[in-house]
Amino acid sequence: MLVAFADTTYSLTRFYVLGKIVQNGLPSLTLLLYRIFGFSIERNAYRDTVPYVRAKIKEKFLPKSTRLIDQVREVLRYHHYSIRTEKTYVQWIIKFIKFNDTRHPKEMGKDEIERFLSHLAINRNVAAATQRQAMNAVLFLY
């Protein structure tokens, strides 16, 4: 049985293996310790011995629906948002579009979002949390 632990005093990493000190040596032993316990000896010590495996990146989800609100629902469901969050986001997005005279969101940008959020705070007197929720819903749209 292999018993090991790391000591990082005085900015020097040492491994104690069965009572013996191993200082940044023996690539096979350090590689073994790295694979078993996840110890990192020094910044780039394993660049040559342990290949870097890039995490698989999911492909971007493309909704199948043609209507904007249905696309929003599909993306929310794909990312496992709760049903309540989905309903709330859809309501805020509809309010945002209606506030801007039913223009498509592709035609709108930062100015329209700022105007909508300012309207909520000034004219409708909503709380900060409500304004933040509306902002997150509109940003999810973009």
N, C-alpha and C positions, 0 to 999 in steps of 0.2 A: 504494500500500500504506500502510496506517495503522499507525504505530508509536507505542505509548503505554505509559506505566507510571505508577504512582501513588507520590507521596511524601507521607508522613504525619508530617512533622517539626513540632514545636511545635503539635501538635493542630490543624493546618490541612492539609486534603487538597488537593493540587494534582496536576493531570494534565499530563504533558509529552507533547504531541502534535506530532510533527515539529519538535521543538526549541522550540516555543512553549509558554508556561505558560497554562493555562486554570484559573482559580480559581472553582470552584463557579458557573460561568456557562454560558450557551448550553445551554438545556434539550435541544435536539436532539442536540448533541454529547455531553453527559453521558449522555443516554439511550442513545445509540449505544454509548458505552463501557460502560455498565452491561449492555447486552444482550450485547455481544461478550465482555467480560472479567469481568463480574460485580463490578465495582467499586461500592462503596457510598459515595457522597459524604458524606452526613450522615444522621442517624437517620431522618427522615421525608421525605427529599428526593423520593422517587418515589411518594408516596402518591397524588398527582393524576395523574401521567403513566403509571405502570405499575399496572394494576389487580391487586389481590390475588386470586389464584386459590386457593381452598380445595382442599386435597387431598381426593380422593374417599375416603370412609370405607367400608370394606367392611361389608356388612350382617352381622349376627351369624349365625353358622352354627347351624342348628337340626338336630340329628341326627334321623334317621328311625326309628331303632330304639326299642323300648319298654323294653328291659332296660337297667339302669343301666350295667353293665360294657360292653355293646355301644355305648352312647352315648359312654362315655369313649373307647373305641377309635376311634369315628368322628371325634370331635373331635381326637384326637391325630393321626390320619391327615390330617385336613383341614389342620392346622397343620404338616404335614411333619415330625413327630417321627420318630426312627428306630424301627425295629421293636423293638430291644432296650430302648429307653426305654419304649415302649408296654408291653412285657411286664412290665418292672420296676414301672412305675406301677400297672398293673392288680393285680399281686401285693400291693403296699403298700396299695392301696385295699381289697382283699379282707381283708387282715389287720386294717386299721383297723375295718372293718365287723364282723368277727367278734369283735374285742376288745370292742366295744360291744354285744355280744349281738344281732347281726344287725339292729340298728335302722337305719332309712333315714337317710341323711345329712341329709335335710331336717329331721329331728327333732333332730339333733346340732349342736353349735356349738363355740365356743372352749374351753369346759371339757373336752369330750370329746377334742378334739385335743391339748390340753395334757396330759391324763391319759395318752393313748396315747404321746406322745413321751417323757414322764417314765418310763413303763413300759419303753420301749425302752432308755433310758439307765441306769436303776437296776436293773431286774430282769433284762434280757437282756444288759446290759453291751456294747451296740453302740458302735462308734466314732462320733465326731462327724460324719464324712462320711456314714455310714449313716443317722444320725438326720436329717441335713439332706436326704438323698435321700427319706426317708419323709415328711418335712415338705413337701417340694416336690410329692410325689405327692398327698398329702392336700389341699394347697392348690389343686392343679390341679383336683381334684374340685369345689371350691367356686368 
